[in-house]
C-alpha cells in the first residue's frame, strides 16, 4: 500500500513515538477526540507487534463497542486506505473482532467491562481501555495482566477517558495531585517510576471536528458546576460534587436519540409540585448486545418547560407522541401522589384531568397507574441510582433538562433529603422519573417480562 498522510493531534504524535512506557493515559473533555486518538495508537501498535496474534480494545458497555469503538476503528483503517474484505474483516460473533488480512493475521478483540471477572483469555501484545472512568478497577487490573505476549515488540496499555470524579482512575493517573510525577511539560506528565505517561487534552483543541456551537452547549449543560466544567471540558480530575444525589449517572447512560415506538407502552410520569409542569416519557426497549437481549428503561422525551397548565403539558406530549401514531398505544400515567388530590378550582384530580386532556387530543388507551402511597424520597433516589449503575436506565441525548437534573440535584448536608432551594427548577424532571422508577422498576433485571392477562382457576 502507498503511504497516506493524515493530521494527528499533538498528544497522538507524542504517544506514537513513545513505545517505552508501560501505560499511556489520556484524560480529556467531552468531544476531545480521545477515542479517535486511541484507535490510531492501537492500530500503530498492531503494526509494531506484527508477530503477535492478539490485542484487546475495551469499552464500558457492549453498546459503546458497537456504536463507538468498532466504527471509529474502521474509519481509521479506511482513511489509511484499507479496504474491508481485502485488508481486514469484521466479525460480530461471539464478540466483535477485527482481523488484519494479507499476511498479518492479527486480531483485535473488542469487549465490554460489564463482566470484568471474565477478562481472562489469551496473552496479548497491547490493550486499549476507552472511557476508563466508567469502568471498575478490577477491569483495568485484569486487562493489564493479559499484556504478556512473548512475540510482542511493544507491550503497552493505552487508556483514556473523561475524568468521572475522584475514583480509582484518579488514584492511578491524577498527576497533578499525586507524588512521583514530572510536571515540567505542560499537560504532558510522566511518572518514571511506574512507567506512566499522562496527556491532558481540552475539548477546545478538537473544534475542527465538532459543531461550531459544541462548547456553547457544553457550558449550558455543565456551567452550574465548576467541577463538571473542569472534567468535561478540560480533562482534569476533581470532585464532581460532594453531595450528588444521582452520582451513578455517567456518559454510558446517554444514548443517541431514538423515537418512541407505538407498539410499546408509553410511561408518562409527572412532577406537579412546582411550575412549570414537568413530565418525562419512558419506554422499556430491548437491546441486542453480545448475543443476548437486554431490556432497558429509555427516557425518550421530556417537557419543554413552557407549560404552566396541565392542558399545555398534554399538548406538548401530543406534539412529541402524535395521536395519529400513538392513538391506540397504552399511555400509563405516573407521578407524585399529590396528583390524586381533588382540586377546589376544577373538577377532578390532576391525574383525572391529564386523562381527560389526552382523550380530547386523540389518545384512546390511557391508564392512571400512579400509586397513592408516598414514594419515600431517599428510597426512590436509590432505585434510580441502582438502575443507572446497572445501565438499565438510559437517556436520549436530547433530554437536556433531565440530564441537568441528574447532574445538579444534591442531598442536603448531613441528611438524606434532597436540596431544593426556593424557585429552583432543576430537580423537577429527576423527581418525575424517580416516581416511576421506584414504583415500577425496583426489581428490574433487564430480562424479558411476559404479560399475564388472567389465570385459570
C-alpha positions in Angstrom: 0.0 0.0 0.0 1.1 3.6 -0.7 1.8 5.9 2.2 -1.1 8.0 3.5 -0.9 11.2 5.4 -3.4 12.5 7.9 -3.3 15.2 10.6 -3.0 13.9 14.2 -3.3 15.9 17.4 -0.2 16.8 19.4 -0.7 14.2 22.0 -1.3 11.4 19.5 2.0 12.3 17.8 3.8 12.2 21.1 2.2 8.9 22.1 3.0 7.3 18.7 6.7 7.9 19.4 6.7 6.6 22.9 7.0 2.8 22.8 8.8 2.5 26.2 6.2 3.5 28.8 4.1 0.7 30.3 0.9 2.8 30.2 0.0 5.8 28.1 -3.0 7.7 29.5 -5.1 10.5 28.0 -7.7 12.4 30.1 -9.8 14.9 28.1 -13.0 16.7 27.8 -16.1 15.5 26.1 -15.7 15.6 22.3 -11.9 16.0 22.7 -11.1 13.2 20.2 -9.9 10.6 22.8 -11.4 7.6 21.1 -10.1 8.6 17.6 -6.6 9.0 19.1 -6.8 5.7 20.9 -7.8 3.7 17.8 -4.9 5.5 15.9 -2.5 4.3 18.6 -3.9 0.8 18.8 -3.5 0.3 15.0 0.1 1.6 15.2 0.8 -1.0 17.9 -0.7 -3.7 15.8 1.8 -2.8 13.0 4.7 -2.7 15.5 3.5 -6.0 17.0 3.1 -7.8 13.7 4.4 -11.1 15.2 1.7 -11.1 17.9 -1.6 -12.7 17.3 -4.0 -10.8 19.6 -4.7 -7.5 21.2 -7.8 -6.2 23.1 -9.9 -3.0 23.0 -12.4 -2.3 25.8 -15.4 0.0 26.3 -17.6 0.2 29.4 -20.6 -1.3 27.6 -21.3 -3.5 24.6 -23.4 -0.6 23.1 -20.3 1.6 23.1 -18.3 -1.2 21.4 -20.9 -1.5 18.7 -21.6 2.3 18.1 -18.2 3.8 19.1 -15.1 1.7 19.1 -15.6 -0.6 16.1 -16.9 2.1 13.7 -14.1 4.5 14.7 -11.5 1.8 14.3 -12.8 1.0 10.8 -12.9 4.7 10.0 -9.2 5.0 10.8 -8.3 1.9 8.8 -10.2 3.3 5.8 -8.5 6.7 6.0 -5.3 4.8 5.8 -6.5 3.2 2.6 -7.5 -0.1 4.0 -10.4 -1.9 2.3 -12.9 -4.1 4.2 -12.7 -7.6 2.8 -9.3 -7.1 1.3 -7.1 -5.7 4.1 -9.2 -6.6 7.1 -12.5 -8.2 8.0 -15.0 -7.6 10.8 -16.6 -10.4 12.8 -19.5 -9.8 15.2 -20.0 -13.2 16.9 -19.3 -14.3 19.6 -17.9 -10.8 20.1 -16.7 -8.1 17.8 -13.3 -8.7 16.2 -11.3 -7.0 13.5 -8.8 -9.4 11.7 -6.0 -8.0 9.6 -5.5 -9.9 6.4 -2.7 -10.1 3.8 -0.2 -11.9 5.9 -0.5 -10.1 9.2 -3.3 -12.1 10.7 -3.5 -10.0 13.9 -6.9 -10.0 15.7 -8.2 -7.0 17.7 -10.8 -8.3 20.1 -13.4 -5.8 21.3 -15.0 -6.4 24.7 -17.1 -4.5 27.3 -16.4 -4.1 31.0 -19.8 -5.3 32.1 -18.3 -8.6 33.4 -14.7 -7.7 34.5 -14.2 -11.1 36.1 -14.4 -12.6 32.6 -11.4 -10.8 31.3 -9.3 -14.0 31.2 -8.2 -15.1 27.8 -5.1 -15.4 25.6 -1.9 -13.4 26.1 -2.0 -10.2 24.1 0.5 -7.6 22.9 -1.4 -4.5 23.9 -4.7 -3.3 25.4 -6.7 -0.2 24.9 -9.3 1.0 27.5 -11.7 3.7 26.4 -13.9 5.7 28.9 -11.8 4.3 31.7 -13.6 6.5 34.3 -16.7 4.4 33.7 -15.0 1.1 34.4 -14.2 -0.8 37.5 -10.6 -1.0 38.7 -10.9 -4.8 38.5 -11.3 -4.5 34.7 -8.2 -2.4 34.5 -6.0 -4.8 36.6 -7.4 -7.9 34.8 -6.7 -6.4 31.4 -3.1 -5.4 32.3 -2.4 -8.9 33.3 -3.1 -10.1 29.8 -0.3 -8.0 28.3 2.4 -10.6 28.1 2.7 -11.9 24.5 6.3 -13.2 24.1 6.3 -12.2 20.4 5.4 -8.5 21.1 7.7 -5.6 20.3 5.7 -3.1 22.3 4.0 -4.4 25.5 1.7 -1.4 26.4 -1.6 -0.3 27.7 -3.4 2.6 26.1 -6.1 4.1 28.4 -8.2 7.2 28.2 -11.5 8.9 29.1 -13.2 11.9 30.6 -12.5 12.2 34.4 -15.6 11.0 36.3 -14.9 12.4 39.7 -12.4 11.1 42.3 -12.2 7.3 41.8 -9.6 4.6 41.0 -8.9 6.3 37.7 -7.9 9.5 39.5 -6.0 7.5 42.2 -3.9 5.9 39.4 -3.4 8.8 37.0 -4.1 12.2 38.7 -0.6 13.5 38.0 -1.5 17.0 39.4 -2.2 15.6 42.9 -0.1 12.5 43.5 3.6 12.4 44.1 6.1 10.9 41.7 5.1 12.8 38.5 7.3 15.0 36.4 5.1 18.1 35.6 7.8 20.0 33.7 6.0 19.8 30.4 2.5 21.4 30.5 -0.2 18.7 30.1 2.3 16.0 29.3 3.2 14.4 32.6 5.5 11.4 33.2 5.8 9.0 36.2 9.2 7.4 35.5 8.9 5.0 38.5 5.6 3.5 37.4 6.3 3.8 33.7 3.2 6.0 33.2 2.7 9.0 30.9 -0.5 11.1 31.0 -1.7 13.6 28.4 -4.4 16.2 29.3 -6.4 17.5 26.4 -9.1 20.1 26.1 -12.4 19.9 24.1 -11.4 23.2 22.6 -8.5 21.6 20.8 -10.8 19.4 18.7 -13.1 22.1 17.5 -12.1 21.4 13.8 -14.1 18.1 14.2 -17.0 19.4 16.3 -20.2 21.6 15.6 -19.5 25.3 15.9 -21.8 25.5 19.0 -20.4 22.5 20.8 -18.6 24.4 23.5 -21.5 26.8 24.0 -23.9 23.9 24.5 -21.4 22.1 26.8 -21.2 25.2 29.0 -25.0 25.4 29.1 -25.2 21.8 30.3 -22.4 22.0 32.9 -21.6 25.6 33.9 -23.7 25.3 37.1 -20.9 23.1 38.5 -17.2 24.2 38.1 -16.1 20.6 38.7 -18.0 19.4 35.7 -16.5 22.1 33.5 -13.0 21.1 34.6 -13.7 17.5 34.0 -15.8 17.6 30.9 -14.1 20.4 29.1 -10.5 20.5 30.4 -9.9 16.8 31.3 -9.0 17.5 34.9 -9.7 15.1 37.8 -11.8 16.8 40.5 -14.8 16.1 42.7 -17.9 16.5 40.5 -20.0 17.3 43.6 -19.7 16.1 47.2 -23.5 15.7 47.7 -24.7 14.5 44.3 -27.9 12.6 44.6 -27.6 10.8 41.2 -23.9 10.2 41.4 -24.2 7.0 39.3 -25.3 8.9 36.2 -22.4 8.6 33.7 -21.8 9.1 30.0 -22.6 5.5 29.3 -26.2 6.2 30.4 -26.6 8.5 27.4 -27.7 7.0 24.1 -28.3 8.5 20.6 -31.8 9.9 20.2 -34.4 7.4 19.2 -38.1 7.8 18.6 -40.8 6.2 20.7 -42.5 3.1 19.4 -46.3 2.9 19.1 -46.0 -0.8 19.7 -44.8 -0.4 23.3 -46.5 1.1 26.3 -45.6 4.8 26.9 -45.0 5.5 30.6 -45.7 9.2 31.1 -44.5 10.4 34.5 -45.2 13.9 36.1 -43.9 16.2 38.8 -46.7 18.6 39.9 -45.0 20.3 42.9 -43.9 23.4 41.0 -44.2 25.4 37.9 -43.6 24.7 35.1 -45.3 21.3 34.9 -42.6 18.6 34.2 -43.0 15.3 32.5 -40.8 12.6 31.1 -41.9 9.7 28.8 -40.2 6.3 29.2 -40.4 3.1 27.3 -39.0 -0.4 28.1 -37.0 -1.2 25.0 -34.9 -4.3 24.1 -31.2 -4.0 23.0 -29.3 -6.9 21.5 -25.8 -7.0 22.8 -23.2 -9.7 22.6 -25.6 -12.3 21.5 -28.1 -11.6 24.3 -31.2 -9.5 24.6 -31.5 -7.0 27.4 -34.4 -4.6 28.2 -33.7 -1.0 29.4 -35.9 1.8 30.5 -35.3 4.5 28.0 -36.1 8.2 28.7 -37.2 9.3 25.3 -38.9 12.7 25.5 -39.4 15.4 28.2 -41.5 18.6 28.7 -40.4 21.8 27.1 -40.5 23.8 30.4 -43.1 26.3 29.0 -46.3 24.7 30.2 -47.8 26.1 33.4 -51.1 24.3 32.9 -51.8 20.6 32.6 -53.6 21.1 29.3 -50.5 22.8 27.8 -48.3 19.9 29.1 -50.6 17.4 27.4 -50.4 19.3 24.2 -46.6 19.2 24.4 -46.7 15.5 25.0 -49.0 15.1 21.9 -46.6 17.0 19.7 -43.8 14.6 20.6 -46.1 11.5 20.5 -48.5 12.3 17.7 -52.1 10.9 18.3 -52.4 9.7 14.7 -49.5 7.3 15.5 -49.9 6.7 19.3 -53.8 6.9 19.4 -54.0 3.1 20.2 -50.8 2.9 22.3 -51.4 2.4 26.0 -50.4 5.6 27.8 -49.6 4.7 31.5 -49.7 7.8 33.8 -47.3 8.0 36.9 -46.2 10.8 39.2 -46.4 12.4 42.6 -49.2 11.1 44.7 -50.5 14.7 45.1 -51.8 14.3 41.6 -54.7 12.2 43.1 -55.9 15.1 45.3 -59.1 16.8 44.2 -58.8 20.4 43.3 -61.1 23.2 44.6 -60.5 25.1 41.4 -61.5 22.5 38.8 -63.4 19.2 38.7 -61.3 16.0 39.3 -57.7 15.4 40.3 -54.6 16.3 38.2 -54.4 12.7 37.0 -58.1 12.7 36.1 -57.6 15.9 34.1 -54.5 14.6 32.4 -56.5 11.6 31.2 -59.3 13.8 30.0 -57.0 16.2 28.1 -55.2 13.2 26.4 -58.5 11.7 25.4 -59.5 15.0 23.8 -56.3 15.1 21.9 -57.0 11.7 20.4 -55.3 9.1 22.7 -57.8 6.3 23.3 -56.0 4.0 25.7 -55.0 5.7 28.9 -54.4 4.2 32.4 -53.7 6.0 35.6 -51.1 3.9 37.3 -49.7 6.3 39.9 -49.6 5.0 43.4 -51.5 6.7 46.2 -48.9 5.8 48.8 -45.9 8.0 49.5 -42.8 7.3 47.4 -40.0 7.7 50.1 -37.5 10.3 48.8 -34.3 8.5 49.7 -35.5 5.1 48.6 -36.8 6.4 45.3 -33.5 8.1 44.5 -31.7 4.9 45.5 -33.9 3.0 43.0 -32.8 5.4 40.2 -29.2 5.0 41.3 -29.4 1.2 41.1 -30.8 1.4 37.6 -28.2 3.9 36.4 -25.4 1.8 38.0 -26.6 -1.4 36.2 -27.0 0.5 32.9 -30.7 -0.4 32.9 -31.8 3.2 32.8 -30.6 5.3 29.8 -31.5 8.7 28.4 -31.7 10.1 24.9 -29.2 12.9 24.4 -32.0 15.4 23.5 -33.3 15.3 27.1 -31.1 18.2 28.4 -33.5 19.0 31.3 -33.3 15.5 32.8 -29.6 15.4 32.2 -29.2 18.7 34.1 -31.5 17.4 36.8 -29.4 14.3 37.4 -26.2 16.3 37.4 -27.3 19.2 39.6 -29.6 17.6 42.2 -27.9 17.3 45.6 -28.5 16.0 49.1 -28.8 18.4 52.0 -25.7 18.4 54.1 -25.9 15.7 56.7 -29.3 14.4 55.9 -30.9 12.2 53.2 -33.2 14.8 51.9 -32.9 16.5 48.5 -31.7 20.1 48.5 -34.5 22.2 46.9 -33.8 25.9 47.2 -36.6 28.4 46.7 -37.5 28.9 43.0 -35.2 26.1 41.8 -36.4 24.1 38.8 -33.6 21.6 38.2 -34.9 18.9 40.5 -38.3 18.6 38.7 -37.6 16.1 35.9 -35.5 13.9 38.1 -38.4 13.8 40.6 -40.8 12.8 37.8 -38.5 9.9 36.8 -37.9 8.6 40.3 -41.7 8.3 41.0 -42.0 5.9 38.0 -38.7 4.0 38.7 -39.5 3.5 42.4 -43.0 2.2 41.7 -42.2 0.0 38.6 -38.5 -0.8 38.4 -37.2 -1.6 41.9 -36.7 -5.2 40.9 -35.7 -4.6 37.2 -33.3 -7.2 35.8 -33.4 -6.3 32.2 -34.9 -9.7 31.3 -37.9 -10.4 29.2 -41.2 -10.0 31.1 -44.3 -11.8 29.9 -47.6 -10.1 30.4 -50.1 -12.2 32.3 -53.7 -11.3 31.4 -55.5 -13.8 33.6 -55.3 -17.0 35.4 -57.1 -20.3 35.3 -58.8 -21.5 38.5 
